[in-house]
Amino acid sequence: MGMHLNTSINYKARAICKLADTFSRLQISGMSSAKLTEHYVAVIQSLERCPEWVRAYVKGWYDATKSMYERDLVFFYTMPDGSLVSTHRDRDDYYEKLGIGPKEVYDKAVASGHYWVREQYDNGVKKEKLVPYFVSRMEKVGTCSFCKAEHVKLIYRLKADPDQKVCVICHQDARVPTEYIPPEIIE
């Protein structure tokens, strides 16, 4: 026998309440995408016995609310020296205002991602603090260690020697055992 309608509605309301609480803390605390997903998965798992329409409603509410909050994020590239450059023209740290071209930013960046921008005051002076939301290492373009092809994405590595990065063509060759290099997530 299925769950009573009133019970299903109560489970749905509690799930939305838990997620609303998580979202209210999201920006204030500078929560990362991984933490947000962790909270969401826990809520969805608590609805395991509920009818599918309850989980679908909660998922739709979550997706819509997440999209609304993510509009406040700012995208940055992390340069080798650790500095962050923005892709937003109206910011002082916009890469072209710093004398860096788009190709140079892409070629040199070691990571990229979205950040919460927090205002804080230090002795009455307003400063920005950037809090990571979702940041990952950049996939790099270079020379394939196996076939020596140049200017190719290196998202695979040899299983026998993981330090040797290879292109997609070599990865597709059954004679060359390779594995995917997942992008490293930085929190």
C-alpha positions as CSV (number, residue, x, y, z in Angstrom):
1,M,0.0,0.0,0.0
2,G,1.3,3.5,-0.9
3,M,1.9,6.4,1.4
4,H,-1.2,8.6,2.3
5,L,-1.5,11.9,0.4
6,N,-1.2,14.0,3.6
7,T,1.9,12.1,4.7
8,S,3.5,12.7,1.2
9,I,2.6,16.4,1.4
10,N,4.2,16.6,4.9
11,Y,7.4,14.9,3.7
12,K,7.5,17.3,0.7
13,A,7.1,20.4,3.0
14,R,9.8,19.2,5.4
15,A,12.2,18.6,2.5
16,I,11.6,22.0,1.1
17,C,12.0,23.6,4.5
18,K,15.4,21.8,5.0
19,L,16.6,22.9,1.6
20,A,15.4,26.5,2.2
21,D,17.4,26.5,5.3
22,T,20.5,25.3,3.4
23,F,20.0,27.9,0.8
24,S,19.7,30.7,3.4
25,R,23.1,29.6,4.7
26,L,24.6,29.2,1.3
27,Q,25.6,32.8,0.5
28,I,26.1,33.8,4.1
29,S,28.6,31.1,4.9
30,G,30.1,30.8,1.3
31,M,29.1,27.2,1.1
32,S,30.8,25.2,-1.7
33,S,28.9,23.4,-4.5
34,A,30.1,20.1,-3.0
35,K,28.6,20.9,0.4
36,L,25.3,22.1,-1.2
37,T,25.1,18.8,-3.2
38,E,25.8,16.8,-0.1
39,H,22.8,18.5,1.7
40,Y,20.6,17.9,-1.3
41,V,21.4,14.2,-1.6
42,A,20.7,13.7,2.1
43,V,17.2,15.4,1.7
44,I,16.4,13.3,-1.5
45,Q,17.5,10.1,0.3
46,S,15.1,10.9,3.1
47,L,12.3,10.8,0.6
48,E,13.1,7.3,-0.5
49,R,9.7,5.9,0.5
50,C,7.7,8.8,-0.9
51,P,5.9,8.7,-4.3
52,E,8.0,9.8,-7.3
53,W,6.0,13.1,-7.6
54,V,7.3,14.2,-4.2
55,R,11.0,13.7,-5.2
56,A,10.3,15.4,-8.6
57,Y,8.7,18.4,-6.9
58,V,11.6,18.8,-4.5
59,K,14.2,18.4,-7.3
60,G,12.4,21.1,-9.4
61,W,12.3,23.4,-6.4
62,Y,16.0,22.8,-5.8
63,D,17.1,23.3,-9.4
64,A,15.1,26.6,-9.7
65,T,16.4,27.9,-6.3
66,K,20.0,26.9,-7.1
67,S,19.9,28.7,-10.4
68,M,18.6,31.9,-8.7
69,Y,21.5,31.8,-6.1
70,E,24.2,31.0,-8.7
71,R,23.5,34.3,-10.5
72,D,25.5,36.0,-7.8
73,L,28.7,34.0,-8.5
74,V,31.7,35.6,-10.4
75,F,33.9,33.5,-12.7
76,F,37.7,33.7,-12.3
77,Y,40.8,32.1,-13.7
78,T,43.7,31.3,-11.3
79,M,47.0,32.3,-12.8
80,P,50.3,30.4,-12.0
81,D,51.3,33.0,-9.4
82,G,48.0,32.4,-7.5
83,S,46.3,35.7,-8.6
84,L,42.7,35.6,-9.8
85,V,41.6,37.4,-12.9
86,S,37.9,37.9,-13.7
87,T,36.0,37.6,-17.0
88,H,33.7,40.4,-16.0
89,R,34.5,43.7,-17.8
90,D,33.1,45.9,-15.1
91,R,35.5,44.5,-12.4
92,D,39.0,46.0,-11.7
93,D,40.5,42.5,-11.9
94,Y,39.2,41.9,-15.4
95,Y,42.1,40.3,-17.3
96,E,42.2,42.9,-20.1
97,K,42.4,45.7,-17.6
98,L,45.4,43.9,-16.2
99,G,47.1,43.8,-19.6
100,I,46.4,40.1,-20.2
101,G,44.9,38.8,-23.5
102,P,42.2,36.1,-23.6
103,K,44.5,33.5,-25.2
104,E,47.2,34.1,-22.6
105,V,44.7,33.8,-19.7
106,Y,43.5,30.4,-21.1
107,D,47.0,29.1,-21.9
108,K,48.5,30.1,-18.5
109,A,45.5,29.5,-16.1
110,V,46.0,26.6,-13.8
111,A,42.4,26.6,-12.5
112,S,39.0,28.2,-13.1
113,G,35.8,28.5,-11.3
114,H,33.0,30.4,-9.6
115,Y,33.4,32.4,-6.4
116,W,31.2,34.2,-4.0
117,V,32.2,37.8,-3.6
118,R,32.1,39.0,0.0
119,E,32.5,42.6,1.1
120,Q,34.3,43.1,4.4
121,Y,35.8,46.0,6.2
122,D,39.3,46.3,7.5
123,N,39.8,49.5,9.6
124,G,36.9,51.1,7.8
125,V,38.3,50.2,4.3
126,K,35.9,48.1,2.2
127,K,37.6,45.1,0.7
128,E,36.5,42.1,-1.2
129,K,37.0,38.5,-0.1
130,L,36.5,35.7,-2.7
131,V,35.1,32.5,-1.4
132,P,35.3,29.4,-3.7
133,Y,32.0,27.9,-4.8
134,F,33.2,25.5,-7.5
135,V,36.8,25.6,-8.7
136,S,38.6,23.0,-10.8
137,R,42.0,22.5,-12.4
138,M,42.1,23.4,-16.1
139,E,42.4,20.8,-18.8
140,K,45.5,21.6,-20.7
141,V,46.5,21.6,-24.3
142,G,50.0,20.3,-25.2
143,T,51.9,17.6,-27.0
144,C,50.8,14.0,-26.8
145,S,53.5,11.9,-25.1
146,F,52.7,8.9,-27.3
147,C,52.0,10.1,-30.9
148,K,53.7,13.5,-30.4
149,A,50.7,15.4,-31.9
150,E,50.9,19.1,-30.8
151,H,48.2,21.4,-29.6
152,V,45.8,18.7,-28.4
153,K,43.7,18.3,-25.3
154,L,45.5,16.1,-22.8
155,I,42.7,14.5,-20.8
156,Y,44.0,10.9,-20.8
157,R,47.2,9.3,-19.4
158,L,49.0,6.0,-20.0
159,K,48.1,3.3,-17.5
160,A,51.7,2.1,-17.5
161,D,53.1,5.6,-16.9
162,P,50.5,8.0,-15.4
163,D,52.9,11.0,-15.9
164,Q,52.6,10.6,-19.6
165,K,49.5,12.5,-20.9
166,V,48.0,11.4,-24.2
167,C,45.4,12.7,-26.7
168,V,42.0,11.4,-27.5
169,I,43.2,9.6,-30.7
170,C,45.8,7.6,-28.7
171,H,43.2,6.9,-26.1
172,Q,40.9,5.4,-28.7
173,D,43.6,3.0,-29.9
174,A,43.0,-0.3,-28.2
175,R,46.8,-1.1,-28.3
176,V,47.5,1.9,-26.0
177,P,46.0,1.3,-22.5
178,T,44.9,4.7,-21.1
179,E,42.7,6.2,-18.5
180,Y,40.8,9.4,-18.2
181,I,42.2,12.2,-16.0
182,P,39.3,13.7,-14.1
183,P,39.6,17.4,-13.4
184,E,40.7,18.0,-9.9
185,I,38.1,19.8,-7.8
186,I,39.5,22.5,-5.5
187,E,37.4,23.7,-2.7
